[in-house]
Amino acid sequence: MKARPFVAVAALSWIASSVAWAAPAAPLKVGAAKVDITPAAADLPKNYRGILDHIFARAIVIDNGKARAALVSVDIGGMGGDTWKAISDRAQRELHIPADNFLLTATHTHSVPFLRGKAFEDKVFAAIRQAAGAERPARMAYGTGVSYINVQRDIIDPKTHRWWEGANYQGPSDKTVAVISFDTLQGEPIAVYYNYAVHAVITGTLDLVSGDIPGATSDYVESSLGNGAVALWSEGAAGDQNPIYFHQTYELRDIRIKDYAKRGIDISNAMPPGGEGLDRSNPRVVKLMDQQKRMILSMGQMLGEEVLHIQRENLQRPLRDATIFGDHKTVTCPGRERTDHGRAGYPGTYVDADPVDLRLSLLRIGDVAIGGVDAEVYNPIAMRFKRESSIKNSMMATLTNGFAKSGYIPDDASYGHNTFEVVSSRLKPGCAETAIVDGLLDLIDQSEAGNATGG
């Protein structure tokens, strides 16, 4: 086992008997499904003005003859640990999918009202149940490519000379698109699971339900593949990554700041949510919002084309059988509570607060490892995890299996930046980056040990 420096974290004890590990004994079987979870227009919160595009829960179930695993993606901003537990417990009870083999990821679209409760959980579970019922002999393959629709978003404002939000072309930004492709033995597409780091915030000012970039990308890939294939978005470490073309939102922000200023209200360092305060009779506002609607389709097509390119050209040799390993652990880091206000630009002031728990998950399918974190993680943390992982085909899926109370999780080097992500983080600096990376690497070490002993 690779030696790593000690980090003061509290971790759940690993119990060998609870680890879902299965050596391959039969060819893979894979099923996929999606279920529409769009709220009825009458059920939308008052600030919502309608539906731009429908949102979905998508699921892939993988079975190797001895164990099952599930990859689930939901068009929603985030899901609490209670939602993850309710759905994963039910999947274990009714579909024999161990909770350790279950990854439930939010696409993090900012254009969906908060959804929870039994009716919502039933819809998500319906996608998993349908996927399990559609299992058929399959093969899987992994590949990567690149897309340039994301950009690091922490900059020094040229006017104020303070930290703010904008396109930082020189900032760290992983352009990798990672793809797991599942096909029938005859080569017909069943599903694709793709991982990319960008915030789904384009349509956030419209106050219309939308899957944003993830929804547009999955729709494009599914339409292109045909035959009922399902495309799942896996949210990469996008805590500091915006869409590269985000000008409409910045201009709408400036318009709103000026409109509020005319009423004697300064919101220059504290923006209201959604499109509140925007004069929708202003022709410029109308044009910018229309451009936002078209921008998600453009970015969805660009990212979707790269997913399809990877499937055509960059996949490794397909596997017809694969081991399945799943486990999770909790790491704990010192917490803080902010005592001042303001979006960004100044150092925050803090008092000590309760420690913050972070749930880490690992699902390994053959030679592919997916490391899950239940929070919004900065890009350099995921890049470090992939760099240090003993498994070449590794990726990080954030906002997975719950929603931690941490706020954003900056990498250690970014704590000196007075951005809104850093000043709002509920984590003290110096712990989370290494705790996350080492925690996931420990789970990978355990998967390697299980592989060596045959489970």
KOLKEPA-834624 format. One record per residue (C-alpha): residue number from 0; residue in one letter; x, y negated, z. Coordinates in steps of 0.2 Angstrom, whole numbers, m for minus. Each point is the difference from the previous one (the first is absolute). Layout:
(NUM, A, (X, Y, Z));
...
END
This chain:
(0, M, (0, 0, 0));
(1, K, (6, m17, m5));
(2, A, (6, m10, 16));
(3, R, (m9, m17, 2));
(4, P, (2, m13, 13));
(5, F, (m11, 0, 15));
(6, V, (m15, m11, 0));
(7, A, (m11, m3, 15));
(8, V, (m17, 7, m6));
(9, A, (m13, 11, 8));
(10, A, (m4, 14, m12));
(11, L, (m13, 14, 1));
(12, S, (8, 16, 4));
(13, W, (1, 12, m15));
(14, I, (m8, 16, 3));
(15, A, (5, 13, m12));
(16, S, (m17, 9, 0));
(17, S, (m9, m15, m5));
(18, V, (10, m3, m16));
(19, A, (m9, 5, m16));
(20, W, (14, 9, m10));
(21, A, (m4, 13, m13));
(22, A, (13, 8, m11));
(23, P, (m7, 2, m18));
(24, A, (m9, 17, m2));
(25, A, (m11, m4, m15));
(26, P, (m1, m12, m15));
(27, L, (m6, m18, 5));
(28, K, (m18, m4, m1));
(29, V, (m5, m18, m1));
(30, G, (m17, m9, m1));
(31, A, (m4, m19, m1));
(32, A, (m15, m11, 2));
(33, K, (m6, m18, 2));
(34, V, (m15, m7, 8));
(35, D, (m8, m17, m2));
(36, I, (0, m9, 17));
(37, T, (m5, m17, m6));
(38, P, (m12, m8, 12));
(39, A, (m18, m5, m6));
(40, A, (m1, m19, m4));
(41, A, (m13, m2, 14));
(42, D, (12, 7, 13));
(43, L, (15, m12, m4));
(44, P, (5, m12, 13));
(45, K, (m7, m18, m3));
(46, N, (17, m7, m6));
(47, Y, (0, 13, m15));
(48, R, (m8, m6, m16));
(49, G, (m2, 17, m9));
(50, I, (10, 14, m8));
(51, L, (14, m2, m12));
(52, D, (5, 18, m2));
(53, H, (m5, 16, 9));
(54, I, (11, 7, 13));
(55, F, (4, 19, 4));
(56, A, (7, 13, 11));
(57, R, (11, 12, m9));
(58, A, (7, 17, 5));
(59, I, (12, 13, m5));
(60, V, (0, 17, 9));
(61, I, (15, 12, m2));
(62, D, (0, 18, 4));
(63, N, (15, 12, 0));
(64, G, (m9, 15, 6));
(65, K, (4, m2, 18));
(66, A, (m3, m18, 3));
(67, R, (m9, m15, m6));
(68, A, (4, m18, m1));
(69, A, (m10, m16, m4));
(70, L, (6, m16, m8));
(71, V, (m14, m13, 2));
(72, S, (m1, m18, m6));
(73, V, (m14, m12, 4));
(74, D, (m3, m18, m7));
(75, I, (0, m9, 16));
(76, G, (11, m12, 9));
(77, G, (4, 12, 14));
(78, M, (m7, 14, 11));
(79, G, (1, 2, 19));
(80, G, (7, 15, 9));
(81, D, (m18, 5, 5));
(82, T, (m5, 1, m19));
(83, W, (16, 10, m4));
(84, K, (m3, 12, 15));
(85, A, (m19, 2, m4));
(86, I, (3, 5, m18));
(87, S, (16, 10, 3));
(88, D, (m8, 10, 14));
(89, R, (m15, 4, m12));
(90, A, (12, 5, m14));
(91, Q, (9, 12, 12));
(92, R, (m17, 7, 7));
(93, E, (m9, 2, m16));
(94, L, (13, 1, m14));
(95, H, (15, 8, 10));
(96, I, (11, m15, m4));
(97, P, (11, m2, 15));
(98, A, (1, m18, 6));
(99, D, (19, 0, m2));
(100, N, (m3, 4, m18));
(101, F, (m12, m15, m3));
(102, L, (5, m17, m6));
(103, L, (m14, m13, m1));
(104, T, (6, m16, m8));
(105, A, (m8, m17, m2));
(106, T, (4, m9, m16));
(107, H, (m1, m16, 10));
(108, T, (m11, m10, m12));
(109, H, (m4, m17, 7));
(110, S, (m17, 0, m9));
(111, V, (m10, 12, 10));
(112, P, (m10, m3, 16));
(113, F, (5, 10, 16));
(114, L, (m7, 18, m2));
(115, R, (m1, 12, 14));
(116, G, (m13, 12, 8));
(117, K, (m8, 16, m4));
(118, A, (m7, m4, m17));
(119, F, (16, m6, m6));
(120, E, (10, 15, 7));
(121, D, (m13, 11, m8));
(122, K, (4, m7, m17));
(123, V, (18, 2, 2));
(124, F, (m2, 17, 6));
(125, A, (m11, 4, m15));
(126, A, (15, m4, m12));
(127, I, (11, 12, 10));
(128, R, (m14, 14, 0));
(129, Q, (m2, m2, m18));
(130, A, (18, 1, m4));
(131, A, (2, 16, 11));
(132, G, (m15, 8, m10));
(133, A, (9, m5, m17));
(134, E, (16, 10, 4));
(135, R, (8, 9, m15));
(136, P, (17, 7, m4));
(137, A, (12, m14, m3));
(138, R, (17, m6, m1));
(139, M, (8, m16, 7));
(140, A, (14, m12, m6));
(141, Y, (9, m15, 7));
(142, G, (7, m15, m9));
(143, T, (4, m18, 2));
(144, G, (1, m16, m11));
(145, V, (m1, m19, 3));
(146, S, (m12, m14, 0));
(147, Y, (3, m18, 1));
(148, I, (m17, m6, 6));
(149, N, (6, m3, 18));
(150, V, (12, m13, 8));
(151, Q, (6, m4, 17));
(152, R, (m11, m14, 7));
(153, D, (11, m8, 14));
(154, I, (8, m17, m6));
(155, I, (7, m16, 6));
(156, D, (m13, m13, m6));
(157, P, (10, m13, m11));
(158, K, (m11, m15, 7));
(159, T, (0, 4, 18));
(160, H, (16, 11, 1));
(161, R, (m10, 12, 12));
(162, W, (m4, 18, m2));
(163, W, (m16, 2, m10));
(164, E, (m8, 13, m12));
(165, G, (5, 0, m19));
(166, A, (8, 10, m13));
(167, N, (18, 4, 6));
(168, Y, (8, 7, m16));
(169, Q, (16, 3, 9));
(170, G, (m8, 9, 15));
(171, P, (1, 19, 3));
(172, S, (m14, 8, m10));
(173, D, (m1, 19, m4));
(174, K, (m7, 1, m18));
(175, T, (m1, 19, 1));
(176, V, (m16, 9, m5));
(177, A, (m1, 17, 7));
(178, V, (m12, 13, m7));
(179, I, (m5, 18, 4));
(180, S, (m10, 7, m14));
(181, F, (m11, 15, 2));
(182, D, (m6, 10, m16));
(183, T, (m8, 16, m4));
(184, L, (12, 14, m6));
(185, Q, (m6, m4, m17));
(186, G, (6, m18, 2));
(187, E, (m17, m9, 2));
(188, P, (1, m14, 13));
(189, I, (m8, 3, 17));
(190, A, (6, m15, 10));
(191, V, (14, m12, 2));
(192, Y, (7, m8, 16));
(193, Y, (10, m15, m2));
(194, N, (9, m11, 12));
(195, Y, (5, m19, m2));
(196, A, (3, m15, 11));
(197, V, (m11, m15, m3));
(198, H, (m14, m9, 9));
(199, A, (m17, 1, m7));
(200, V, (m4, m18, 2));
(201, I, (m4, m7, m17));
(202, T, (m19, m1, 2));
(203, G, (0, m4, 19));
(204, T, (m7, m18, m3));
(205, L, (m15, 6, m11));
(206, D, (m10, 7, 15));
(207, L, (m5, 14, m12));
(208, V, (2, 19, 4));
(209, S, (15, 6, m10));
(210, G, (13, 14, 0));
(211, D, (12, m14, m6));
(212, I, (16, 7, m9));
(213, P, (m1, 17, 8));
(214, G, (m18, 2, m6));
(215, A, (4, m6, m18));
(216, T, (16, 11, m1));
(217, S, (m9, 16, 5));
(218, D, (m15, m4, m11));
(219, Y, (12, m3, m15));
(220, V, (10, 16, 3));
(221, E, (m16, 11, 3));
(222, S, (m8, m7, m16));
(223, S, (17, 3, m10));
(224, L, (2, 18, 6));
(225, G, (m19, 5, m1));
(226, N, (m7, 17, 4));
(227, G, (m5, m6, 17));
(228, A, (18, m3, 6));
(229, V, (1, m10, 16));
(230, A, (14, m13, 4));
(231, L, (4, m4, 18));
(232, W, (9, m16, 5));
(233, S, (13, 2, 14));
(234, E, (4, m16, 8));
(235, G, (19, m3, 1));
(236, A, (9, m11, 12));
(237, A, (m8, m16, m6));
(238, G, (1, m10, 16));
(239, D, (11, m13, m9));
(240, Q, (m5, 3, m18));
(241, N, (m13, m10, m10));
(242, P, (m6, 1, m18));
(243, I, (13, m9, m10));
(244, Y, (m14, m10, m9));
(245, F, (m9, m8, 15));
(246, H, (m1, m18, m6));
(247, Q, (m19, m1, 0));
(248, T, (0, 3, 18));
(249, Y, (13, m12, 4));
(250, E, (m9, m14, m10));
(251, L, (m16, 4, 8));
(252, R, (8, m1, 17));
(253, D, (6, m18, m5));
(254, I, (m17, m5, m6));
(255, R, (m8, 6, 16));
(256, I, (13, m9, 11));
(257, K, (m4, m16, m9));
(258, D, (m19, 2, 2));
(259, Y, (2, 3, 18));
(260, A, (11, m15, 2));
(261, K, (m13, m11, m7));
(262, R, (m11, 5, 15));
(263, G, (14, m3, 12));
(264, I, (4, 18, 3));
(265, D, (18, 6, m2));
(266, I, (1, 18, m5));
(267, S, (17, m1, m9));
(268, N, (8, 12, 13));
(269, A, (m16, 10, 4));
(270, M, (m10, 7, m15));
(271, P, (m18, 6, 2));
(272, P, (m5, 17, m6));
(273, G, (m6, 4, m18));
(274, G, (m7, m14, m10));
(275, E, (m7, m11, 14));
(276, G, (1, m18, m3));
(277, L, (2, 1, m19));
(278, D, (m11, m11, m11));
(279, R, (m7, 13, m12));
(280, S, (m7, m13, m11));
(281, N, (17, m7, m4));
(282, P, (5, 6, m18));
(283, R, (18, 3, 5));
(284, V, (m5, 11, 14));
(285, V, (m12, 10, m11));
(286, K, (14, 2, m13));
(287, L, (13, 6, 13));
(288, M, (m13, 13, 7));
(289, D, (m4, 6, m17));
(290, Q, (19, 2, m3));
(291, Q, (1, 10, 16));
(292, K, (m13, 12, m6));
(293, R, (10, 3, m16));
(294, M, (17, 1, 9));
(295, I, (m5, 16, 9));
(296, L, (m4, 8, m16));
(297, S, (16, m5, m8));
(298, M, (11, 6, 15));
(299, G, (m10, 16, 1));
(300, Q, (3, 3, m18));
(301, M, (19, m4, 2));
(302, L, (2, 11, 15));
(303, G, (m11, 14, m7));
(304, E, (10, 1, m16));
(305, E, (16, 3, 10));
(306, V, (m9, 14, 10));
(307, L, (m5, 7, m17));
(308, H, (18, m2, m7));
(309, I, (7, 9, 15));
(310, Q, (m12, 15, m3));
(311, R, (5, 0, m18));
(312, E, (19, m2, 1));
(313, N, (7, 0, 18));
(314, L, (m7, 15, 9));
(315, Q, (11, 14, 7));
(316, R, (m2, 18, m4));
(317, P, (m18, 5, 6));
(318, L, (m2, 11, 15));
(319, R, (m13, 14, 1));
(320, D, (2, 3, 18));
(321, A, (6, m11, 15));
(322, T, (2, 1, 19));
(323, I, (m11, m12, 10));
(324, F, (6, m8, 16));
(325, G, (m9, m13, 10));
(326, D, (3, m9, 16));
(327, H, (m2, m16, 9));
(328, K, (8, m9, 15));
(329, T, (m2, m17, 9));
(330, V, (14, m12, 3));
(331, T, (m2, m15, 12));
(332, C, (8, m17, m1));
(333, P, (0, m15, 12));
(334, G, (m14, m12, m3));
(335, R, (m3, m19, 0));
(336, E, (m14, m12, 0));
(337, R, (1, m16, m9));
(338, T, (m5, m16, 10));
(339, D, (0, m13, m13));
(340, H, (m9, m3, m17));
(341, G, (4, m3, m18));
(342, R, (1, 11, m15));
(343, A, (19, m2, m3));
(344, G, (15, m11, m2));
(345, Y, (5, m1, 19));
(346, P, (6, 13, 13));
(347, G, (m14, 7, 10));
(348, T, (0, 0, 19));
(349, Y, (m4, 16, 9));
(350, V, (m3, 9, 16));
(351, D, (3, 19, 4));
(352, A, (m14, 11, m4));
(353, D, (m4, 18, 0));
(354, P, (10, 12, m10));
(355, V, (m6, 4, m17));
(356, D, (m3, 18, m7));
(357, L, (3, 4, m18));
(358, R, (m6, 16, m7));
(359, L, (12, 9, m13));
(360, S, (m5, 14, m11));
(361, L, (9, 11, m12));
(362, L, (m8, 11, m13));
(363, R, (12, 11, m10));
(364, I, (m6, 9, m16));
(365, G, (14, 10, m8));
(366, D, (14, m12, m3));
(367, V, (m10, m16, 3));
(368, A, (m1, m9, 17));
(369, I, (m13, m13, 4));
(370, G, (4, m10, 15));
(371, G, (m15, m9, 8));
(372, V, (m1, m15, 11));
(373, D, (m16, m7, 7));
(374, A, (5, m19, m3));
(375, E, (6, m13, m12));
(376, V, (18, 3, m2));
(377, Y, (14, m11, m8));
(378, N, (7, 7, m16));
(379, P, (18, 2, 6));
(380, I, (m5, 12, 13));
(381, A, (m7, 12, m13));
(382, M, (15, m2, m11));
(383, R, (11, 5, 15));
(384, F, (m11, 15, 3));
(385, K, (1, 6, m18));
(386, R, (19, m4, 0));
(387, E, (3, 10, 16));
(388, S, (m12, 15, m3));
(389, S, (8, 17, m4));
(390, I, (m15, 3, m12));
(391, K, (3, m9, m16));
(392, N, (m18, m2, m5));
(393, S, (m6, m10, 15));
(394, M, (m12, m14, 1));
(395, M, (m9, m11, 14));
(396, A, (m18, m1, 1));
(397, T, (m6, m15, 12));
(398, L, (m17, m3, 8));
(399, T, (m1, 19, 1));
(400, N, (m9, 9, 14));
(401, G, (m6, m15, 10));
(402, F, (4, m18, 2));
(403, A, (13, m4, 13));
(404, K, (m2, m16, 12));
(405, S, (17, m6, m6));
(406, G, (m4, m12, m13));
(407, Y, (13, m1, m14));
(408, I, (16, 10, 3));
(409, P, (15, m10, m7));
(410, D, (17, 8, m2));
(411, D, (13, m6, 12));
(412, A, (8, m12, m11));
(413, S, (m16, m9, m4));
(414, Y, (m4, m5, 18));
(415, G, (10, m16, m3));
(416, H, (m13, m6, m13));
(417, N, (m14, m10, 7));
(418, T, (m13, 7, m12));
(419, F, (m18, 4, 5));
(420, E, (4, 19, 0));
(421, V, (15, m2, 12));
(422, V, (m8, m13, 12));
(423, S, (m16, 10, 1));
(424, S, (8, 17, 3));
(425, R, (m4, 7, 17));
(426, L, (17, 9, 0));
(427, K, (15, m6, 8));
(428, P, (15, 0, m11));
(429, G, (13, 14, 0));
(430, C, (m10, 16, 2));
(431, A, (m13, 4, m14));
(432, E, (11, 2, m15));
(433, T, (11, 13, 7));
(434, A, (m14, 8, 10));
(435, I, (m10, 3, m16));
(436, V, (15, 5, m11));
(437, D, (7, 12, 13));
(438, G, (m17, 7, 5));
(439, L, (m4, 4, m18));
(440, L, (17, 8, m2));
(441, D, (m3, 11, 15));
(442, L, (m15, 6, m7));
(443, I, (9, 4, m17));
(444, D, (13, 9, 11));
(445, Q, (m14, 11, 7));
(446, S, (m7, 4, m17));
(447, E, (18, 5, m6));
(448, A, (1, 11, 16));
(449, G, (m17, 8, m4));
(450, N, (6, 3, m18));
(451, A, (16, 9, 6));
(452, T, (m9, 12, 11));
(453, G, (m14, 3, m12));
(454, G, (m14, m8, 10));
END
